Amino acid sequence: MSITADASATVPSVDDRRLPSPAVLIATLGTVGIVVSLMQTLVIPIIPLLPSLLHASAADASWVITAALLAGAVFTPISGRLGDMFGKRRVLLANLLMMIAGSVICGAFSSLVPEIIGRSLQGAAIGAIPLGISIMRDELPPERVGSAMAIMSATLGVGGAVGLPAAAFIGQNADWHVLFWTAAGLGVVCAILVFLLVPESPVRTPARFDFGGAVGLSVALLSLLIAITKGADWGWGSGSILALFAVSLAVFLGWGYFELRQKAPLVDLRVSARPRVLFTNVASIAVGFSLYAMSLGFPQLLMAPEGTGYGFGLEMVNAGLVLAPSGLVMMLLSPVSARLTRARGPKVTLMLGATVIAVGYLCAVVLMNGVWEIMLASLIVAGGVGLAYAAMPALIMGAVPITETAAANGLNSLMRSIGTSTSAAVTSVVLAHMTIAYGGHVLPSREGFHTIFFIAMAAAVLAIVLTACIPMGRKAEA
């Protein structure tokens, strides 16, 4: 398949539309990226309280977290394909409206089912990030595309890091519903900005939407991610978990066969199987794993009681403030990543980012004696994630047709989500089984944290190896 647009695509040769300045477009889409990624950490400060707040068991209340994760994984590739077909700005606005609706539902109710529905709608909005990356490629002058995509890609980590202390502050000083009303307000602001300042992309791929592919992918992903996220609770060897893994494998195989026979598939597997795209996506899983290990491990380490011999007894707000600079580092390194990509290529940038992540986790193992040491380790890991995340869109979009950029970026975001989901499951299992008794409570042990950091380091090393396998040049794209 050629990497140029096909004949069915609509790509006007002369664009006489009134466009905003590149800086305004980048700032607007970057703000949207940060806001939708805030949904990842929005409820983390109130996780221990959810069972009592929702009058539900701990197992049932955990679906408030899982629902957003599953919805994001399912809707991200679908949003990307819809954006390529019907207009990226239009679908971006639809994502923001879903986030607003979900936030209103969560803010208006205090029972389990509405909260799960609302969180699902919030999670679905994460598809705005790959859509924003694709809009930037379509609208910005070539010299601004690299740095803009790097900034947009980094917002996935920035929003989560910056949102944690903000959500903790609201959670500790106001009614928990305020978290969701704040999210709704931010969503309204973002929707207005997009409506006023973001032009509709002229690049389209007119085709019938692949409903069969969407249903198949949704079933396969839901089966896989529910098994991953609930394996520790239900038992990895239980019939339910094994059945979910089996269903996921069978449906994925059937879905792949179905997609290869479609003229306009939801995911073009022939393009996705190109070595450059394939190895980048698999490396994305490893990097996503490493990122989430930091998001889950470091806060628990900082909040562990000092009497454990390794913890620092910080409250959630203070722990969030310690880790908040990591989000700023991701954003600040995005332009650096873009310049490095221009000078050395995105493959080198991704390898360097994965290397820095591995060094950061090594520091986390060695440096656990002070809050500043944990902050230093988080900054190093975040720096590596910023470099790596910013390089991925350049690798992907250099190997796919311009008419499939949103779908391709959506698939890459999905790979990161699979990495974070797997990381959450592995981290939970390790910290739940490597424990100590303290004050009548069971807490993760120092060795448990060391194990998590070593596993995350191994994932980063795996990302280095996978990135080294990425072929570059025009032959790799053909």
C-alpha positions in Angstrom: 0.0 0.0 0.0 1.3 3.4 -0.9 1.9 5.9 1.9 0.2 8.6 -0.2 -3.5 9.5 0.0 -5.7 7.2 -2.0 -8.1 8.4 -4.7 -11.1 8.2 -2.5 -9.7 10.7 0.0 -10.6 14.4 -0.1 -7.5 16.5 0.2 -8.0 19.9 -1.2 -5.0 21.3 -3.0 -5.8 24.9 -2.1 -7.0 25.7 1.4 -8.5 29.2 1.5 -10.0 28.7 5.0 -9.3 31.1 7.7 -6.9 29.3 10.1 -5.8 30.3 13.6 -2.1 30.9 14.2 -0.1 27.8 14.8 0.6 28.9 18.4 -3.2 29.3 19.1 -4.0 25.9 17.5 -1.2 24.1 19.5 -2.2 25.8 22.8 -5.9 24.9 22.3 -5.3 21.3 21.4 -2.7 20.9 24.1 -5.2 22.2 26.7 -7.8 19.7 25.5 -5.2 16.9 25.8 -4.4 17.8 29.4 -8.0 18.1 30.4 -9.1 14.7 28.9 -6.1 13.0 30.5 -7.1 14.4 33.9 -9.9 11.9 33.8 -7.3 9.2 34.5 -6.4 10.5 38.0 -9.6 12.3 38.8 -10.9 9.7 41.3 -7.6 8.3 42.6 -7.8 10.5 45.8 -11.2 9.1 46.7 -10.6 5.4 45.9 -10.5 4.3 49.6 -13.8 6.1 50.2 -15.7 4.9 47.1 -17.4 1.8 48.8 -18.9 4.0 51.5 -19.7 6.9 49.2 -21.5 4.7 46.7 -22.9 2.2 49.2 -21.3 -0.7 47.4 -18.7 -3.4 48.0 -15.0 -2.6 47.3 -15.1 -5.0 44.3 -18.2 -3.3 42.8 -16.8 0.2 43.5 -13.6 -0.7 41.6 -15.7 -0.7 38.4 -15.7 3.1 38.7 -12.0 3.0 37.9 -12.2 0.1 35.4 -15.1 1.5 33.4 -13.1 4.6 32.4 -10.1 2.5 31.4 -12.2 0.1 29.3 -14.2 2.9 27.6 -11.0 4.7 26.6 -9.5 1.6 25.1 -12.6 0.8 23.1 -13.4 4.3 21.9 -9.9 5.5 21.0 -9.4 3.5 17.8 -13.1 4.0 16.9 -12.9 7.8 17.4 -9.8 7.9 15.2 -11.5 6.0 12.3 -14.6 8.2 12.6 -12.4 11.3 12.5 -10.7 10.2 9.3 -14.1 9.5 7.7 -16.3 12.4 9.0 -14.0 15.1 10.2 -11.6 15.1 13.1 -12.9 18.4 14.7 -16.4 17.1 14.6 -15.5 13.8 16.4 -13.2 15.8 18.8 -16.2 17.9 19.8 -18.3 14.7 20.3 -15.6 13.3 22.6 -15.7 16.5 24.7 -19.5 16.4 24.9 -19.3 12.8 26.1 -16.8 13.9 28.8 -19.1 16.7 29.9 -22.1 14.5 30.0 -20.3 11.8 32.0 -19.0 14.5 34.4 -22.5 15.8 34.9 -23.9 12.3 35.5 -21.2 11.6 38.1 -21.7 15.0 39.8 -25.5 14.6 40.0 -25.7 11.1 41.4 -24.3 9.1 44.4 -25.0 5.5 43.4 -22.9 2.9 41.7 -24.6 2.5 38.3 -24.8 6.2 37.3 -21.1 6.6 38.4 -20.0 3.7 36.2 -22.0 5.2 33.3 -20.5 8.6 33.8 -17.0 7.4 34.2 -17.3 5.4 31.0 -18.3 8.5 29.2 -15.4 10.4 30.7 -12.9 7.6 29.7 -14.2 7.6 26.1 -12.9 11.2 25.8 -9.3 10.1 25.8 -9.6 9.6 22.0 -9.3 13.4 21.8 -5.5 13.1 22.0 -4.8 11.1 18.9 -7.4 13.2 17.1 -5.6 16.4 18.1 -2.3 14.9 16.9 -3.8 14.2 13.5 -5.4 17.7 13.3 -1.9 19.2 13.9 -0.5 17.2 11.0 -3.2 18.3 8.7 -3.3 22.0 9.7 0.2 23.2 10.8 3.1 24.1 8.5 5.7 21.3 8.2 8.2 23.1 10.4 5.8 23.2 13.3 4.3 19.7 13.1 7.1 17.8 14.9 7.1 19.9 18.1 3.3 20.3 18.1 2.8 16.5 17.9 5.4 16.0 20.7 3.5 18.4 23.0 0.1 16.8 22.2 1.4 13.3 22.8 3.0 14.3 26.1 -0.3 15.7 27.5 -1.3 12.1 28.1 1.2 11.9 30.9 1.1 15.6 31.9 -2.6 15.7 32.7 -2.3 12.6 34.9 0.6 14.0 36.9 -0.7 17.5 37.3 -4.2 16.3 38.0 -3.3 14.1 41.0 -2.6 16.9 43.5 -5.4 19.1 42.2 -7.9 16.2 42.5 -6.5 15.4 46.0 -6.9 19.0 47.1 -10.5 19.1 46.0 -11.2 15.7 47.4 -9.9 16.6 50.8 -11.5 20.1 51.1 -14.8 19.8 49.3 -17.7 17.4 48.6 -16.5 14.7 46.3 -19.1 15.6 43.7 -17.1 18.9 43.1 -14.5 16.8 41.3 -16.9 16.0 38.6 -18.5 19.4 38.4 -15.0 20.8 38.0 -14.3 18.3 35.2 -17.6 19.3 33.5 -16.6 23.0 33.6 -13.2 22.3 32.1 -14.9 20.2 29.4 -17.3 23.1 28.5 -14.3 25.5 28.2 -12.4 23.1 26.0 -15.5 22.5 23.8 -15.9 26.3 23.3 -12.2 26.7 22.5 -12.3 23.9 19.9 -15.5 25.2 18.3 -14.1 28.7 18.0 -10.4 28.1 17.3 -9.9 24.7 15.7 -10.7 24.4 12.0 -12.2 21.2 10.5 -9.5 19.2 8.7 -9.9 19.0 5.0 -8.5 15.5 4.9 -11.2 12.9 4.7 -11.6 9.3 3.7 -15.3 8.8 2.6 -16.4 5.3 3.3 -19.0 3.2 5.2 -18.2 2.8 8.9 -17.0 -0.7 9.7 -19.6 -1.6 12.4 -18.6 -5.3 12.3 -15.0 -4.4 13.0 -16.0 -2.0 15.8 -18.1 -4.6 17.5 -15.4 -7.3 17.1 -12.7 -5.1 18.4 -14.8 -3.9 21.3 -15.6 -7.5 22.4 -12.0 -8.6 22.1 -10.7 -5.6 24.0 -13.3 -5.7 26.7 -12.6 -9.4 27.3 -8.8 -8.9 27.4 -8.8 -5.8 29.6 -11.4 -7.1 32.1 -9.3 -10.3 32.5 -6.2 -8.2 33.0 -7.7 -5.7 35.5 -9.8 -8.2 37.4 -7.4 -11.1 37.4 -6.1 -10.3 40.9 -9.6 -10.0 42.4 -11.2 -13.0 40.7 -8.1 -15.3 40.7 -5.9 -15.7 37.6 -6.7 -19.4 37.4 -10.5 -18.9 37.9 -12.9 -20.1 35.2 -14.1 -16.6 34.6 -10.7 -15.1 33.9 -9.6 -18.1 31.7 -12.8 -17.9 29.7 -12.3 -14.1 29.1 -8.8 -14.7 27.8 -10.1 -17.5 25.6 -12.9 -15.3 24.2 -10.5 -12.4 23.6 -8.1 -14.6 21.6 -10.8 -16.2 19.6 -12.5 -12.9 18.8 -9.2 -11.2 17.9 -8.5 -14.0 15.4 -11.9 -13.8 13.9 -11.8 -10.0 13.9 -8.4 -10.0 12.1 -9.8 -12.3 9.4 -12.9 -10.1 9.0 -10.8 -6.9 8.8 -8.5 -8.2 6.1 -11.6 -8.8 3.9 -13.0 -5.3 4.3 -12.5 -2.5 1.7 -12.7 0.2 4.4 -11.7 -1.6 7.7 -11.8 0.0 11.1 -8.1 -0.8 11.4 -6.0 -1.4 8.3 -4.1 -4.5 9.5 -1.9 -4.5 6.4 -0.6 -1.0 7.3 -0.5 -1.9 11.0 1.6 -5.0 10.2 4.4 -2.9 8.6 7.4 -3.5 10.8 7.8 0.3 11.5 4.2 0.5 12.8 4.2 -2.9 14.4 7.4 -2.5 16.5 6.4 1.1 17.5 3.1 -0.1 18.8 4.5 -3.0 20.7 7.2 -0.7 22.2 4.3 1.6 23.2 2.9 -1.1 25.3 6.2 -1.4 27.2 6.5 2.3 27.7 2.9 2.6 28.9 3.6 -0.1 31.4 6.6 1.8 32.7 4.7 5.0 33.0 1.8 3.6 35.0 4.2 1.7 37.4 5.4 5.2 38.5 1.8 6.5 38.8 0.8 3.6 41.1 4.0 2.8 42.9 5.5 6.2 43.9 2.3 7.7 45.6 1.9 4.5 47.7 5.6 4.7 48.7 5.3 8.4 49.7 2.1 7.8 51.7 3.3 4.7 53.5 3.8 5.3 57.3 7.2 6.2 58.4 7.2 3.3 60.9 7.5 0.9 58.0 11.1 1.8 57.6 10.7 3.0 54.0 7.6 5.2 53.9 7.3 8.9 54.4 3.8 9.3 55.8 2.7 12.0 53.3 -0.9 12.9 52.8 -2.3 12.4 49.3 -2.1 16.2 48.5 1.5 16.4 49.5 2.4 13.2 47.7 0.8 14.6 44.6 2.7 17.8 44.9 6.0 15.9 45.1 5.1 14.1 41.9 3.5 17.0 40.1 6.8 18.4 38.6 7.1 15.2 36.6 4.2 16.3 34.5 5.9 19.6 33.8 9.1 17.8 32.9 7.2 15.8 30.3 5.8 19.0 28.7 9.1 20.8 28.8 11.0 17.9 27.1 8.5 17.7 24.3 10.2 20.4 22.2 13.5 18.9 23.0 12.2 15.6 21.7 11.0 17.2 18.5 14.5 18.8 17.9 16.2 15.5 18.6 13.8 13.8 16.2 14.6 16.3 13.5 18.4 15.9 14.1 18.6 12.1 14.7 15.3 10.7 13.8 12.3 9.4 15.9 13.8 6.0 16.4 16.8 7.4 18.3 14.5 9.6 20.3 12.4 6.7 21.4 15.4 4.6 22.3 16.8 7.4 24.3 13.5 7.9 26.1 13.3 4.2 27.0 16.9 4.3 28.3 16.2 7.3 30.5 13.1 5.5 31.9 15.3 2.5 32.8 17.8 4.8 34.5 15.0 6.4 36.5 13.7 3.2 37.9 17.3 2.1 38.8 17.5 5.4 40.8 14.2 4.6 42.4 15.6 1.3 43.7 18.8 2.8 44.9 17.4 6.1 46.2 14.6 5.4 48.6 15.9 7.3 51.7 14.3 10.7 51.2 11.4 12.5 49.6 13.7 14.4 47.3 15.2 11.1 46.1 11.8 9.8 45.1 11.1 13.1 43.4 14.4 12.9 41.5 13.6 9.3 40.3 10.1 10.4 39.2 11.6 13.4 37.3 14.0 11.1 35.4 11.3 8.5 34.6 8.9 11.3 33.5 11.7 12.8 31.3 12.1 9.5 29.6 8.4 9.1 29.1 8.2 12.6 27.6 10.9 11.8 25.1 9.4 8.4 24.2 5.7 9.5 23.9 6.7 12.5 21.8 8.6 10.3 19.3 5.8 7.8 18.7 3.5 9.9 16.5 6.4 10.7 14.2 7.2 7.1 13.8 3.6 6.1 13.2 2.7 8.9 10.8 5.8 8.5 8.7 4.6 5.0 7.8 0.8 5.4 7.2 -1.3 7.3 4.6 -2.3 10.8 5.5 -6.0 9.7 5.3 -5.4 7.2 8.1 -3.5 9.3 10.6 -6.3 9.6 13.2 -7.0 5.8 13.1 -3.3 5.0 13.3 -2.7 7.3 16.2 -5.8 5.9 17.9 -4.4 2.4 17.6 -1.1 3.6 19.0 -2.9 5.2 22.0 -4.7 1.9 22.5 -1.4 0.1 22.7 -0.4 2.5 25.5 -3.7 1.8 27.3 -3.0 -1.9 27.1 0.4 -1.2 28.7 -1.0 0.8 31.5 -3.8 -1.8 32.1 -1.3 -4.5 32.3 0.9 -2.4 34.6 -2.0 -1.8 36.9 -2.7 -5.5 37.2 0.9 -6.5 37.7 1.6 -3.8 40.3 -1.6 -4.7 42.2 -0.6 -8.4 42.3 3.0 -7.8 43.4 2.1 -5.2 46.1 -0.7 -7.4 47.4 1.5 -10.5 47.8 4.7 -8.9 49.0 3.5 -7.3 52.3 4.3 -6.6 55.9 2.1 -6.2 58.9 2.0 -2.7 60.4 -0.4 -1.4 63.0 -3.0 -4.1 62.4 -2.9 -3.4 58.6 -1.2 -5.2 55.8 1.0 -2.9 53.7 3.3 -3.4 50.7 6.9 -4.2 51.7 10.1 -2.5 50.6 10.9 -5.6 48.5 7.5 -5.3 46.8 8.3 -1.8 45.7 11.8 -2.9 44.6 10.2 -5.7 42.5 7.8 -3.3 40.8 10.6 -0.9 39.9 12.7 -3.7 38.5 9.8 -5.0 36.4 9.2 -1.5 35.1 12.9 -1.2 34.3 12.7 -4.5 32.4 9.8 -3.2 30.4 11.9 -0.1 29.5 14.7 -2.3 28.4 12.3 -4.4 26.3 11.2 -1.1 24.7 14.8 -0.4 23.8 15.2 -3.8 22.1 11.9 -3.4 20.2 12.8 0.1 19.1 16.1 -1.1 17.8 14.2 -3.5 15.5 12.2 -0.6 13.9 13.3 -0.3 10.2 13.6 3.3 8.9 13.6 4.7 5.4 11.1 4.6 2.6 11.5 0.9 2.1 10.2 0.3 5.6 7.1 2.3 4.8 6.1 0.6 1.6 
